[in-house]
Amino acid sequence: MACASCSSADGTPRGCKSNGTCGTDSCNKLTVFDWLSNMQLPGGQEPFTLVEVRFKNSRKEYFRNEDKLPLKIGDLVATEASSGHDIGQVTLTGELVRFQLKKKKIKEDSEEILKIYRMATQKDIDKWQSARDRESEVQKRAREMAIFLRLEMKISDVEFQGDGSKATFYYTAESRVDFRQLIKDMAQAFSVRIEMKQIGLRQEASRLGGIGSCGRELCCSTWLTDFRTVSTAAARYQQLSLNPEKLAGQCGKLKCCLNFELDAYRKALKTFPKLDVKLHTEKGIAVCQKTDIFKGYMWYAYKGDWMTWHLLTNEQAAEIVRKNKAKEKVASLEQYALDISVKTEEKVFENVVGQDSLNRFDRPKQSKNKKSRKNKSRNRNRKAPQKNE
C-alpha cells in the first residue's frame, strides 16, 4: 500500500522522488511517520541513542547507537547478532523511538538491546544480497527434506542473516514436531547454523500477504498486529450464515474482520430482549423468528401458527417482556404490530453506462449490398445536373 505522496507519473514518484523507492519508508507495514524530523532538539539535549531497524518481512528490532553515527531513515546498517552481524534498514530515529519502546513495554536500559556496528559497506550489502538470493532455493530444498522425513509441518519462509552464517526457518504445524534429524540434514546441506521458529497460520498469512475477498490487501499483512482469536459467536451475533467457505480467510481460520464490528453489534443487541425469551399473551405464546438489528425490528409467531409472523420493534418486545415479568398479559401481538407500517420504496436505477441502450447490439445489421446501393443513389442525385428554366 503506497502513501499519498507516492503518486507517480511515468513510473517516477512525485512526492518522495527516491527513484522508485520510498524514502519516507511509509510503504512498509506498521511504519511510524517521523513528524519530528524537521524539528531541532532544545539546547543541550542529546539525541536519543536507540534506533529502530527493520529486517525481512517487517520484522523490527531496536538497537543502541553507541558510536553516535549520523543515521537517518533508509540507511542500511550492520547490527549486532547472536553470532556475527546482520543487515537491516533504519526505519525510525529520535524521540519517537522512546514512545515505541514504551508502547511495546521495552526498557531503555535493557541488556537484551544490541548495538549497531557501523554503516553497511558495499561488501556487506553484496554478501547480504547473495544470501537473500539463496532463500527461495533453500526453502524448496528444506521442504523436500521435511517430506522425505515424513514430518507433518510446512516450511513457509526462510530468512538468512546478513553475513550468511545463520538461517531461520519459519514453519507451521498443528502438533509438536521432532525435527532434530531435519536440522542435522539442513546444516550439512546448507553449511549454516539452523534456527527453527514455529508461527501460527495467521502469522504465516501476514508474512506471505495476498488479496482478501474484499478486494484489498490482507489486514494482517498491512496494519494488523494483534491477532485475536475469532469464534463462531462473532458470526452468530452478526446473523451471518455459518459457511466455512465464506467466513474463512486465506489462512484457513475465521476472518479477523469478524471482530471489527462485533462490539457495535453487541451494543445494539443490548436494547433487544433475548431471542429465547417467549412473549406470553392471552392469544398464545409467541416465539422470536427473526431480528433486524439495523432497523430494530423483531418478528414473532404464535405456537401452532408458525406461518404467520407479527412485526414488532425492539422497544415493544421489551415492553411486553417487562409486563410478563410483572405477571401481566397483553391481549395479543396484533395491537402492537398494527402500529408499525413498513414502507417499501421502489428503487429506480439510473443508466450509468450512458445514453445507449443495452440492447443496441441486438438490432439487425444491414447488409453491405444495401449500404452500397444507398450510397450510389445519393451520389447520383448529387451529380445530376439541374435543368435551366
C-alpha positions in Angstrom: 0.0 0.0 0.0 1.5 3.3 -1.1 1.3 6.6 0.7 -0.4 9.6 -0.8 3.0 11.3 -1.7 4.0 8.4 -4.0 1.6 9.3 -6.8 3.7 8.6 -9.8 3.9 10.0 -13.3 5.6 7.8 -15.9 6.8 5.5 -13.2 8.7 8.2 -11.3 7.5 9.0 -7.8 6.4 12.6 -7.4 6.3 13.0 -3.6 9.4 11.4 -2.2 11.4 11.4 -5.5 13.5 8.5 -4.4 13.9 6.9 -7.8 11.5 4.1 -7.4 11.9 3.5 -3.6 10.1 5.3 -0.8 12.5 7.5 1.1 9.9 8.1 3.9 9.6 4.3 4.3 5.8 4.7 4.6 5.1 2.0 2.1 6.1 -0.7 4.6 3.9 -2.4 7.2 3.4 -0.5 10.5 5.9 2.3 9.7 5.8 5.2 12.0 5.9 8.6 10.3 8.6 10.7 11.9 6.8 14.0 12.3 9.6 15.3 14.5 12.2 15.0 11.7 12.1 18.7 10.8 12.3 19.9 14.5 15.5 20.7 16.3 16.2 19.5 19.8 16.4 22.1 22.6 19.8 23.3 23.6 22.0 20.9 25.5 19.8 17.9 24.9 21.4 14.9 23.1 19.5 12.8 20.6 18.1 9.5 21.7 20.6 6.7 21.2 18.2 3.9 20.4 17.3 3.3 16.7 14.5 1.2 15.1 15.8 -1.2 12.4 13.6 -3.3 10.1 14.6 -6.6 8.6 12.8 -9.0 6.3 9.0 -9.3 6.4 8.6 -6.2 8.6 10.5 -7.7 11.5 11.6 -4.8 13.6 14.1 -4.6 16.5 15.7 -1.8 18.4 19.5 -1.2 18.6 21.8 1.1 20.5 23.7 3.7 18.6 26.7 3.9 20.9 29.1 5.4 18.3 26.6 8.2 17.6 26.5 7.5 13.9 24.6 10.2 11.8 21.8 7.8 10.9 18.7 8.7 9.0 15.6 6.8 7.8 16.5 4.5 4.9 20.2 3.9 5.8 21.5 0.3 5.8 23.4 -0.6 8.9 25.3 -3.6 10.2 23.8 -4.7 13.6 25.0 -7.0 16.3 23.6 -10.5 16.3 23.9 -13.6 18.5 26.9 -14.6 16.3 28.2 -12.4 13.5 26.3 -9.5 12.2 23.0 -8.8 10.4 22.0 -6.1 7.9 18.9 -4.0 8.3 17.3 -0.7 7.3 16.8 2.2 9.7 13.1 3.0 9.9 12.9 5.4 12.9 15.2 7.6 14.9 14.9 10.3 17.5 12.4 10.7 20.3 9.6 8.7 18.6 11.7 5.6 19.3 11.3 6.3 23.0 7.5 6.2 22.6 7.7 3.0 20.6 9.7 1.4 23.4 7.0 2.4 26.0 4.3 1.1 23.7 6.0 -2.3 23.4 7.0 -2.3 27.1 10.7 -2.5 26.4 13.1 -0.9 29.0 15.6 1.6 27.6 18.4 0.2 29.8 17.7 -3.5 28.9 20.7 -5.7 28.4 18.9 -7.5 25.6 19.2 -4.5 23.3 22.1 -5.0 21.0 24.2 -2.3 19.3 24.9 -1.0 15.8 28.3 -1.8 14.5 28.6 0.5 11.5 27.1 1.8 8.3 26.8 -1.1 5.9 29.6 -1.1 3.3 29.2 -2.3 -0.2 30.9 -5.5 0.7 28.3 -6.1 3.5 25.5 -5.3 1.1 26.8 -7.7 -1.6 27.2 -10.5 0.9 23.7 -9.9 2.3 22.2 -9.8 -1.2 23.8 -13.1 -2.2 22.4 -14.7 1.0 18.9 -13.3 0.2 19.1 -14.8 -3.3 19.6 -18.3 -1.8 16.4 -18.2 0.3 13.9 -19.5 -2.3 16.2 -22.4 -3.3 16.9 -23.3 0.3 13.2 -23.2 1.2 12.4 -25.6 -1.6 15.1 -28.0 -0.6 14.1 -27.8 3.0 10.5 -28.7 2.1 11.7 -31.7 0.2 13.8 -32.9 3.2 10.7 -32.5 5.5 8.6 -34.5 3.1 11.3 -37.2 2.9 11.4 -37.5 6.7 7.5 -37.5 6.8 7.3 -34.6 9.2 3.8 -33.0 9.5 5.0 -29.4 9.1 5.1 -26.7 6.5 8.1 -24.5 6.0 6.6 -21.2 4.9 9.6 -18.9 4.8 13.4 -18.7 5.2 15.4 -15.7 6.4 19.2 -15.6 6.1 21.3 -13.4 8.5 23.1 -10.6 6.9 26.5 -12.3 7.0 25.0 -15.6 5.6 26.1 -17.6 8.7 22.6 -18.4 10.0 19.3 -19.2 8.5 15.9 -19.0 10.3 13.2 -21.3 9.1 9.6 -20.4 9.9 7.2 -23.3 9.9 3.6 -24.1 10.8 2.4 -27.3 12.4 -0.7 -28.4 14.2 1.2 -30.5 16.7 4.6 -30.9 18.2 7.2 -31.9 15.6 10.5 -33.7 16.3 12.8 -32.0 13.7 16.2 -32.9 15.2 17.1 -35.0 12.2 15.9 -32.4 9.9 18.2 -29.8 11.5 21.2 -32.1 11.1 20.4 -32.7 7.4 19.9 -29.0 6.7 23.0 -27.9 8.5 25.0 -30.4 6.5 23.4 -29.5 3.2 23.4 -25.7 3.5 26.6 -25.2 5.8 24.9 -22.7 8.0 23.5 -22.6 11.5 19.8 -23.5 11.6 17.1 -22.0 13.8 13.5 -23.2 13.7 10.6 -20.9 14.6 7.0 -22.0 14.8 4.4 -19.5 13.8 0.6 -19.6 13.6 -1.5 -19.7 10.5 -2.4 -16.1 10.8 1.2 -15.0 11.2 2.0 -17.1 8.1 -0.6 -15.2 6.1 0.7 -11.9 7.3 4.2 -12.8 6.2 3.2 -14.1 2.7 0.5 -11.4 2.1 -2.3 -11.5 -0.5 -5.6 -10.1 -1.6 -8.7 -10.7 0.5 -12.3 -11.3 -0.6 -13.0 -7.6 -0.2 -10.5 -6.8 -3.0 -7.9 -5.2 -0.7 -4.7 -6.3 0.8 -4.9 -8.5 3.8 -5.2 -6.6 7.1 -2.7 -8.9 8.8 -0.1 -8.0 6.2 -0.7 -4.2 6.1 -1.6 -2.9 9.6 -3.0 -5.6 11.9 -0.6 -6.8 14.7 -2.9 -8.1 17.4 -4.1 -11.5 16.2 -7.1 -12.2 18.5 -9.0 -15.4 18.4 -12.2 -15.3 16.3 -15.0 -17.6 17.3 -18.2 -18.5 15.5 -20.1 -16.5 18.1 -19.0 -13.3 16.2 -20.8 -14.6 13.1 -23.9 -15.5 15.1 -24.1 -12.0 16.6 -24.0 -10.5 13.1 -26.5 -13.1 11.8 -24.1 -14.5 9.2 -24.6 -17.9 7.7 -22.0 -20.3 9.2 -20.5 -21.2 5.9 -16.8 -22.0 6.3 -16.0 -21.1 2.7 -17.3 -17.5 3.2 -16.1 -17.0 6.8 -12.6 -18.4 6.4 -9.7 -16.3 5.2 -6.6 -17.3 3.3 -5.1 -18.6 6.5 -7.9 -21.2 6.8 -9.1 -19.6 10.1 -12.1 -17.3 10.6 -11.6 -13.8 9.2 -10.2 -11.2 11.5 -12.7 -8.7 10.2 -15.5 -10.5 12.0 -14.2 -8.9 15.2 -14.2 -5.3 13.8 -17.9 -4.7 14.1 -18.6 -7.2 16.9 -18.7 -4.5 19.6 -21.2 -2.4 17.7 -23.5 -5.4 17.3 -23.2 -6.3 20.9 -24.0 -2.7 21.9 -27.0 -2.7 19.6 -28.3 -6.1 20.9 -28.4 -4.8 24.4 -31.7 -2.9 23.5 -33.2 -6.2 22.2 -34.8 -8.8 24.5 -33.1 -12.2 24.4 -34.1 -14.3 21.5 -35.0 -17.3 23.7 -37.5 -15.2 25.8 -41.1 -16.0 24.9 -43.9 -13.5 24.8 -47.0 -14.6 26.8 -50.3 -13.2 25.5 -53.9 -14.1 26.0 -54.0 -15.4 22.5 -51.0 -17.6 23.0 -47.3 -17.9 23.4 -45.1 -16.1 20.8 -41.6 -17.1 19.8 -39.0 -14.9 18.1 -38.3 -16.0 14.5 -36.1 -13.2 13.1 -34.5 -9.9 14.0 -33.2 -6.9 12.1 -30.6 -5.2 14.2 -30.2 -2.2 11.9 -33.9 -1.3 11.8 -34.7 -2.5 15.3 -37.4 -5.0 14.2 -38.3 -8.4 15.6 -40.7 -11.0 14.1 -42.7 -13.2 16.3 -45.0 -16.2 15.6 -47.6 -17.9 17.8 -47.0 -21.6 18.7 -49.1 -23.7 16.3 -49.3 -20.8 13.8 -45.7 -20.7 12.6 -46.5 -19.3 9.1 -47.9 -16.0 10.4 -45.3 -13.6 11.6 -46.0 -10.4 13.5 -43.6 -7.5 13.3 -42.6 -5.6 16.5 -40.0 -3.1 17.4 -37.4 -4.0 20.0 -39.0 -1.4 22.4 -42.4 -3.0 22.0 -41.0 -6.5 22.6 -39.1 -5.3 25.6 -42.3 -3.7 27.0 -44.2 -7.0 26.6 -41.3 -8.8 28.4 -41.5 -6.3 31.3 -45.2 -6.8 31.6 -44.8 -10.6 31.6 -42.2 -10.3 34.4 -44.8 -8.3 36.3 -47.3 -11.2 35.7 -49.3 -9.1 33.3 -50.5 -10.5 29.9 -51.3 -8.4 26.9 -54.3 -9.2 24.7 -52.3 -10.1 21.5 -49.4 -9.1 19.4 -51.7 -7.6 16.8 -52.4 -4.5 18.8 -48.7 -3.7 18.7 -48.0 -5.0 15.2 -50.6 -2.8 13.6 -48.9 0.3 14.8 -45.9 -0.3 12.5 -46.1 0.4 8.8 -43.1 -0.7 6.8 -42.8 1.3 3.6 -41.3 -0.4 0.7 -39.8 2.1 -1.7 -39.3 1.2 -5.3 -35.8 1.5 -6.4 -35.1 3.5 -9.5 -31.9 2.5 -11.2 -30.0 5.1 -13.3 -28.3 4.4 -16.5 -24.7 4.7 -15.6 -23.5 3.2 -18.9 -24.7 6.2 -20.9 -27.5 7.1 -23.2 -27.0 3.9 -25.3 -29.5 1.2 -24.6 -28.2 -2.2 -23.6 -29.9 -4.0 -26.5 -28.3 -1.8 -29.1 -26.3 -4.8 -30.3 -29.5 -6.8 -30.9 -30.6 -4.6 -33.8 -30.4 -6.4 -37.2 -27.4 -5.3 -39.2 -27.9 -4.0 -42.7 -26.1 -5.9 -45.5 -23.2 -4.3 -47.3 -25.1 -4.5 -50.6 -27.9 -2.4 -49.3 -25.5 0.2 -47.9 -23.6 0.4 -51.2 -26.8 0.8 -53.2 -27.9 3.7 -50.9 -24.5 5.4 -51.3 -24.6 5.1 -55.1 -28.1 6.6 -55.3 -27.0 9.5 -53.1 -24.0 10.2 -55.3 -26.2 10.1 -58.5 -28.6 12.7 -57.0 -25.7 15.0 -56.2 -24.1 14.7 -59.6 -27.3 15.0 -61.6 -27.3 18.4 -63.5 -30.0 20.9 -62.8 -32.2 21.9 -65.7 -32.3 25.5 -66.8 -35.6 27.1 -66.5 
